[in-house]
Amino acid sequence: MVAQPEYLRIAADLRRRISPGGEFGPGDQIPTIPELCAEYGVSEAPVRNALRLLTNEGLIEARARAGTRVRPRPPVHRMAADRYRSTPSTKSTPYTRDQGIAWSEYRLDKRYERVQADAELAGLFECEVGERLLARHFVFYDNDQPTQMSTSYVRWADVADTPVADPINEPWPGGTRAQLGSLGIRVTQITESFTAAMPTELEAATLRIGAGVPVLRYTRRHIADTGRIVEVAHPIVRRGDTTVVDFRIDLDD
């Protein structure tokens, strides 16, 4: 039986010690590298490798002149299957309802550009390659914490010279469904397809997560009552370790 590498043994023990109810809580400083070397009876190399692994997992972080500390544990958020069902009169969106936050706690970074549908987007929109689209790049913040990023595409022919094409109007109360409704487009169906993967460098940096924290990526499509696909968000990205997607399946007797 092959012996476990020292750094994995140290990482497993530290992971136990910083888990909920463990020795170290969020914000606590963990022992220094020399202290850990003495405690585990090893050289610096396996300790540094163990700390690097836990940093990539998003469990600890090194701060200048403050040592290595346990990162605060973000709350788990549940994404309900019916979050798109209604467009409330109060200021909210499916995102704010997912996060359980007030409108004043919601912030959105945005960047708009006009693009043409490539083969992948044309397949998602069921349109011709080259159709003009408006790409809307968003980063969603719960207070000051980025928790979601996405690129949402709408057909340029639908939104040209309308308030929907002006980023100054974001965030829009009611979200995309309300935006399209303001244009006389009645959305009657939304589809979502989910995958999970490790984050890209950009995703990890934007969401402020370790490279070892998985992300949930999904593609959403808004479909009008005519059957025409009027919006594609591809992809929407959230950290996977704190996101729970709830589905309810009603079965006929």
C-alpha positions in Angstrom: 0.0 0.0 0.0 1.5 3.3 -1.1 2.0 5.8 1.7 0.1 9.1 1.4 2.3 12.1 0.5 3.1 14.2 3.6 1.5 17.3 2.1 -1.8 15.5 1.6 -1.8 14.2 5.2 -1.1 17.7 6.5 -3.7 19.3 4.2 -6.3 16.7 5.4 -5.6 17.5 9.1 -5.7 21.3 8.6 -8.9 20.9 6.6 -10.4 19.1 9.6 -9.1 21.8 12.0 -10.7 24.6 10.0 -14.0 22.8 9.2 -17.2 24.1 11.0 -16.8 23.4 14.7 -13.1 22.8 14.3 -10.2 24.4 16.1 -10.0 27.5 13.8 -12.9 29.6 12.7 -13.4 32.1 9.9 -10.8 34.9 10.2 -8.6 33.0 12.6 -4.9 32.9 11.9 -3.5 29.4 11.6 0.0 28.6 12.8 3.0 29.9 10.9 5.0 27.7 8.5 7.8 27.1 11.1 5.2 26.2 13.8 3.5 23.8 11.4 6.9 22.2 10.5 7.5 21.6 14.1 4.0 20.4 14.8 4.0 17.9 11.9 7.7 17.0 12.1 8.4 17.8 8.5 10.4 20.3 6.3 9.0 23.4 4.8 8.2 21.9 1.4 5.2 19.7 2.4 3.8 22.4 4.6 3.9 25.0 1.8 2.4 22.4 -0.6 -0.4 21.7 1.9 -1.1 25.4 2.3 -1.1 26.0 -1.4 -3.7 23.2 -1.8 -6.0 24.7 0.8 -5.6 28.1 -0.7 -6.6 26.8 -4.1 -9.6 25.2 -2.5 -10.6 28.6 -1.2 -10.3 27.6 2.5 -7.4 29.9 3.6 -5.8 33.1 2.4 -2.5 34.8 3.0 -2.7 38.4 4.0 0.2 40.8 4.1 1.5 41.3 7.6 -1.5 39.3 8.9 -0.4 35.7 8.3 -2.5 33.0 6.8 -6.1 33.0 7.9 -9.2 31.0 7.5 -11.4 32.5 4.8 -15.0 33.3 5.8 -17.4 30.6 4.7 -19.9 32.0 2.2 -23.5 31.1 2.8 -25.2 28.4 0.7 -27.8 29.8 -1.7 -30.7 27.8 -3.2 -31.9 28.4 -6.7 -35.6 27.5 -6.8 -37.1 26.2 -10.0 -39.9 28.8 -9.8 -37.7 31.9 -9.4 -38.7 33.1 -12.9 -42.4 32.5 -12.4 -43.5 36.0 -11.5 -42.5 39.5 -12.2 -43.1 41.4 -8.9 -44.0 45.0 -8.7 -41.3 45.6 -6.1 -37.7 46.0 -7.0 -36.2 42.5 -7.3 -34.9 40.0 -9.9 -34.5 36.3 -9.9 -30.9 36.9 -8.8 -31.9 39.0 -5.7 -34.5 36.3 -4.8 -31.9 33.6 -5.2 -29.5 35.5 -2.9 -32.2 36.6 -0.5 -31.1 40.3 -0.7 -32.8 43.6 -0.9 -32.5 45.9 -3.9 -30.1 48.2 -2.0 -27.7 45.3 -1.5 -27.6 44.4 -5.2 -24.9 45.8 -7.5 -24.2 45.0 -11.1 -21.1 45.6 -13.3 -22.0 45.7 -16.9 -20.4 46.0 -20.4 -22.4 45.9 -23.6 -21.2 45.2 -27.2 -22.7 44.3 -30.5 -21.7 41.0 -31.9 -22.7 38.5 -34.6 -23.9 35.0 -33.8 -21.3 32.4 -34.3 -22.2 28.8 -34.9 -22.7 28.0 -31.2 -24.9 31.0 -30.6 -26.8 30.4 -33.8 -27.6 26.9 -32.6 -28.8 28.2 -29.2 -30.9 30.9 -30.8 -32.0 28.7 -33.7 -31.1 31.5 -36.0 -28.7 32.1 -38.9 -25.0 32.4 -38.3 -24.1 36.1 -38.4 -27.4 37.5 -37.0 -26.7 40.6 -35.0 -26.9 40.3 -31.3 -26.4 42.6 -28.3 -24.0 40.9 -25.8 -24.4 42.1 -22.2 -21.6 41.1 -19.9 -22.6 41.1 -16.2 -21.0 40.6 -12.8 -23.5 40.3 -10.0 -22.7 41.4 -6.5 -24.3 40.5 -3.2 -23.3 43.6 -1.3 -19.6 43.8 -2.1 -19.1 40.1 -2.9 -19.2 38.9 -6.5 -21.3 35.7 -6.7 -22.3 35.4 -10.3 -21.1 36.3 -13.8 -22.8 35.9 -17.1 -23.0 37.0 -20.7 -26.6 37.5 -21.9 -27.4 37.9 -25.6 -30.6 39.4 -27.1 -31.5 39.9 -30.7 -30.4 43.3 -31.9 -33.6 43.6 -34.1 -35.6 43.3 -30.9 -33.8 45.9 -28.7 -32.2 48.4 -31.1 -33.0 52.0 -30.0 -34.9 50.9 -26.9 -34.1 51.3 -23.2 -33.1 47.7 -23.1 -30.1 48.4 -25.2 -28.8 51.1 -22.8 -26.7 49.8 -19.9 -27.6 52.8 -17.8 -31.0 51.1 -17.2 -29.4 48.1 -15.5 -30.2 46.6 -13.1 -33.7 46.4 -14.4 -36.4 45.5 -11.8 -37.9 42.2 -12.7 -34.9 41.1 -14.8 -34.8 39.9 -18.4 -38.4 38.8 -18.5 -39.6 42.2 -17.5 -37.3 43.9 -20.0 -38.6 41.8 -22.8 -42.2 42.4 -21.6 -41.6 46.2 -22.0 -40.9 45.5 -25.7 -44.2 43.6 -26.1 -42.4 40.2 -26.0 -44.3 37.7 -23.9 -42.0 35.1 -22.5 -43.8 31.8 -21.7 -40.9 29.4 -21.3 -37.4 29.4 -19.8 -34.9 26.5 -20.2 -31.7 25.9 -18.3 -28.9 23.4 -18.9 -26.3 22.8 -16.2 -22.7 21.6 -16.2 -20.0 21.7 -13.5 -16.2 22.3 -14.0 -13.2 23.8 -12.5 -13.0 27.6 -13.0 -11.0 29.4 -15.7 -8.5 31.9 -14.6 -10.9 34.7 -15.4 -13.8 33.1 -13.5 -11.7 32.4 -10.4 -10.4 36.0 -10.4 -13.8 37.6 -11.0 -15.7 35.5 -8.4 -12.7 35.8 -6.0 -12.5 32.0 -5.5 -9.6 29.6 -5.3 -8.5 27.7 -8.5 -9.6 24.5 -6.8 -13.2 25.6 -6.1 -15.6 24.2 -8.8 -18.1 26.4 -10.6 -21.6 25.7 -11.8 -22.1 26.9 -15.4 -25.5 27.0 -17.1 -27.1 28.2 -20.3 -30.5 29.8 -20.0 -32.9 30.6 -22.8 -36.0 32.8 -22.7 -38.6 31.7 -25.2 -41.5 33.8 -26.4 -45.1 32.7 -26.8 -44.5 32.5 -30.5 -41.8 29.8 -29.9 -39.0 32.2 -30.9 -35.9 32.3 -28.7 -35.4 35.9 -27.6 -32.6 35.7 -25.1 -29.7 33.4 -24.4 -27.4 33.6 -21.3 -24.3 31.6 -22.1 -22.8 30.9 -19.7 -24.0 32.0 -16.3 -21.3 31.1 -13.8 -21.6 30.6 -10.0 -19.3 29.0 -7.5 -20.4 25.4 -7.2 -19.7 24.7 -3.6 -22.3 27.1 -2.3 -25.0 26.8 -4.9 -27.9 24.3 -4.6 -30.3 24.0 -7.5 -33.8 22.9 -6.4 -36.2 21.2 -8.8 -39.8 20.1 -8.3 -41.2 17.5 -10.6 -45.0 17.1 -10.5 -46.1 13.7 -11.6 -49.6 12.8 -12.8 -51.2 9.9 -11.0 
